[in-house]
Amino acid sequence: MTSKEGDLSPHYPNMAAQTDAKKTMPKYIKFLFGGLAGMGATLFVQPLDLVKNRMQLSGEGGGKRQYKTSFHAVSSILRSEGIIGMYTGLSAGLLRQASYTTTRLGIYTILFEKFSKNGQPPNFFMKAGIGMTAGAIGAFVGTPAEISLIRMTADGRLPVAERRNYSSVFNALARITREEGLFTLWRGCGPTVSRAVVVNAAQLASYSQAKQFLLGTGWFRDNILCHFFASMISGLVTTAASMPVDIAKTRIQNMKVVDGKAEYRGALDVLYKVIRQEGLFSLWKGFTPYYFRLGPHTVITFIFLEQMNRLYRKVIMGEEGTGSSL
Ligand SMILES: *[C@@H]1O[C@H](CO)[C@@H](O)[C@H](O)[C@H]1NC(C)=O
């Protein structure tokens, strides 16, 4: 029994309400809400993304680590680049959400409903598959914004003369295309897509699963508190699983190709070199900012999304039910 059917019929036994209940949200609205929710969340967590990227690049090649801990990174970035410096690459972060999250959540929502039978959500493995498919397609669409984001957030750690100086994400996209060719926009596409598959399998499936579990305990209702805890659990699983793929992505997208010679041949080469030169646990460099980015990003995204969906159902569709589609 979904909350939609369960809540509506006793209160609105008339035909008009019955028709309303069958109306669904237009698909483009789902895409739009997904992207907006992600962009809203990015405004809060952009600095953490910057710190994570700096940590992942720190000590590259087995040299001296630029930052010892994430706290050291934050204080040294604040000192040398200021508060504004923490928001470097914001335009790329926003475009990344607009492209990646819009596509991913839109496709996820559509597939989720397609594979729901008689109000029963798809099973765990189905949800994981849906999450992975949506994530992979979203990541491919989002790769150009992603490489811009990595390079912009990485820039400030270099001596002035070695910087790339992209002024905004649009400048980054234009210059990468002009200086390195159109296909460079999709450099690191492999690990970007792999990372998204891991993240989305873990995140979207564990979110729905955690929410169903929390509701099943009888201690929670389908409200913000439940969404909050479900997201926190989901974030922890996702961070641990996806960091090694993420560091490969970050380093490949940031690398410079000098005289046709690339620093890394591919994702496996990054993993091999990191483990050999910096130690196994370096694969999880930047765990703290990553979790504190991912957790709240997930929380804020889903909260925005659930609220926008609810408001839309209430205002546009005149529904009282609060059932969500995720
Ligand atoms: C970035 O700006 C600095 C200082 O103006 C300059 O030295 C450097 O060459 C610039 N980088 C590029 C790629 O133009």
The ligand as an SDF file (V2000), in Angstrom:
LIG
                    3D

 14 14  0  0  0  0  0  0  0  0999 V2000
   48.7260   32.3450  -14.9250 C   0  0  0  0  0  0  0  0  0  0  0  0
   49.0350   33.6210  -14.4040 O   0  0  0  0  0  0  0  0  0  0  0  0
   50.3920   33.7570  -13.9550 C   0  0  0  0  0  0  0  0  0  0  0  0
   50.5450   35.1480  -13.3340 C   0  0  0  0  0  0  0  0  0  0  0  0
   49.9190   36.1300  -14.1010 O   0  0  0  0  0  0  0  0  0  0  0  0
   51.3560   33.5150  -15.1070 C   0  0  0  0  0  0  0  0  0  0  0  0
   52.6820   33.6080  -14.6590 O   0  0  0  0  0  0  0  0  0  0  0  0
   51.0800   32.1440  -15.7070 C   0  0  0  0  0  0  0  0  0  0  0  0
   51.9070   31.9180  -16.8320 O   0  0  0  0  0  0  0  0  0  0  0  0
   49.6290   32.0250  -16.1140 C   0  0  0  0  0  0  0  0  0  0  0  0
   49.3510   30.6770  -16.6110 N   0  0  0  0  0  0  0  0  0  0  0  0
   48.9550   30.4320  -17.8650 C   0  0  0  0  0  0  0  0  0  0  0  0
   48.7320   29.0090  -18.2290 C   0  0  0  0  0  0  0  0  0  0  0  0
   48.7560   31.3160  -18.6680 O   0  0  0  0  0  0  0  0  0  0  0  0
  1  2  1  0
  1 10  1  0
  2  3  1  0
  3  4  1  0
  3  6  1  0
  4  5  1  0
  6  7  1  0
  6  8  1  0
  8  9  1  0
  8 10  1  0
 10 11  1  0
 11 12  1  0
 12 13  1  0
 12 14  2  0
M  END
$$$$
